[in-house]
């Protein structure tokens, strides 16, 4: 299992939101590169980065910061405001390992399918779910797309890596939705990245036992509830 420590960017700063609410934001650092170096020194090999400004406004807003992050020896996946092929190409050109489609995956599925066939494992989809349904535009708008059904649709379209976030759990340190990940594991060919609310070692152990592809950890790291070194050990099967 891969562990993706998370950096959410807003205005060039490292922040975390509660349940996707931009009005409930905590700033953790003014220096994303130093934060990422801390992850690197702890032993991380990969990192999850979200351009929150891009997710909200519809186009990347923190590209200069992301370029600096890509100079570190980490495999970085990036989401937020990536809604056309030009932006996909430009983001990959920064040195990003994988680009994450969010709102556009729902709003223009024909485009998503074309990009999935064209870019293969360099592309993933972020599926953010609220009360069972997919939310878009920085989690502001809830669609009529049922979350699990949409994940199956994405896999059928050639996108095998999906970052699944239960918005109701995100940023609250109240635990992740393990039941959702058990159900997602039933989808053949899906690489599940668990996200939202992961707080402690018990949850990481449960995800490891499920054989999920990866897990994103954010607020629990920043608030000292979880050690990144310990998380990385669990992901290797070390109890």
C-alpha positions, -999 to 999 in steps of 0.1 A, spaced: 0 0 0 12 35 -8 10 64 16 4 98 1 10 126 26 -11 155 14 -5 191 7 -36 212 -1 -26 246 -16 -45 279 -13 -28 311 -21 6 293 -21 1 281 15 -4 247 30 -40 245 43 -67 220 53 -104 224 49 -132 209 70 -156 189 49 -145 209 18 -157 242 33 -135 270 22 -148 291 51 -134 265 76 -98 266 66 -67 261 88 -33 274 75 -5 250 85 25 265 67 36 293 45 62 271 28 49 240 10 84 230 -1 96 228 35 65 208 44 72 184 15 108 180 26 96 169 60 76 142 43 106 132 22 129 130 53 103 108 70 107 83 42 78 92 19 82 83 -18 50 100 -31 28 129 -23 -8 141 -30 -12 177 -39 -45 196 -44 -47 231 -59 -78 243 -39 -79 276 -57 -79 257 -90 -106 234 -79 -128 263 -69 -120 286 -98 -117 261 -126 -81 266 -137 -47 260 -120 -36 288 -96 -6 273 -78 15 261 -107 47 278 -96 46 261 -62 38 228 -78 68 231 -101 91 237 -70 76 206 -53 83 185 -84 120 193 -80 120 171 -49 126 133 -53 90 125 -48 64 111 -72 36 137 -70 0 134 -81 -19 167 -86 -55 177 -88 -75 209 -88 -87 228 -118 -75 204 -145 -103 204 -170 -88 203 -205 -60 184 -223 -37 215 -225 -37 217 -187 -31 180 -184 0 183 -207 13 214 -190 9 198 -155 27 166 -165 54 188 -181 61 202 -146 73 167 -136 41 155 -120 37 117 -120 -1 116 -122 -28 142 -130 -61 140 -113 -94 149 -130 -121 161 -107 -152 181 -118 -146 175 -155 -148 138 -151 -185 142 -143 -194 172 -165 -177 159 -197 -174 122 -195 -166 118 -232 -135 140 -227 -126 119 -196 -129 87 -215 -107 101 -243 -81 113 -219 -81 80 -200 -74 61 -232 -47 85 -242 -28 90 -209 -33 57 -192 -18 55 -157 -6 91 -159 -43 100 -152 -65 94 -122 -100 106 -112 -109 122 -79 -143 110 -68 -155 132 -39 -187 119 -24 -213 136 -1 -242 115 12 -235 89 -15 -234 113 -44 -205 128 -63 -197 165 -55 -179 189 -79 -165 224 -80 -145 222 -49 -172 202 -32 -197 230 -36 -222 213 -59 -236 178 -54 -246 159 -85 -271 131 -92 -242 107 -99 -241 79 -73 -205 74 -61 -199 37 -65 -217 35 -99 -196 64 -111 -164 46 -100 -174 16 -120 -181 38 -150 -146 54 -148 -129 20 -147 -150 9 -177 -137 41 -194 -100 31 -188 -93 51 -157 -81 26 -132 -68 48 -103 -95 66 -83 -91 88 -53 -123 84 -33 -131 109 -6 -160 109 17 -165 146 23 -185 140 55 -153 125 70 -127 149 56 -108 171 79 -127 161 111 -103 134 125 -133 112 132 -123 82 111 -125 73 74 -154 54 57 -139 18 57 -172 4 45 -170 24 13 -135 11 6 -146 -25 11 -173 -20 -14 -150 -3 -39 -126 -32 -37 -153 -53 -54 -148 -33 -86 -124 -53 -107 -94 -35 -121 -98 -5 -97 -68 10 -78 -85 26 -48 -68 55 -30 -85 61 3 -89 97 13 -108 117 39 -108 113 77 -79 88 81 -69 94 117 -51 64 133 -31 33 129 -61 10 132 -76 25 100 -44 21 81 -41 -15 93 -77 -21 81 -69 -5 47 -37 -26 44 -57 -58 51 -82 -48 24 -52 -45 0 -62 -10 -12 -37 6 -36 -30 37 -14 -41 60 14 -39 98 17 -31 112 51 -34 149 58 -49 166 89 -39 137 112 -2 143 102 -5 181 107 -22 178 140 2 151 153 -24 124 156 -4 101 133 33 96 126 42 95 89 71 71 97 46 48 114 21 51 86 48 41 61 57 11 82 21 -1 84 19 3 46 47 -22 43 30 -47 65 51 -39 97 29 -40 128 
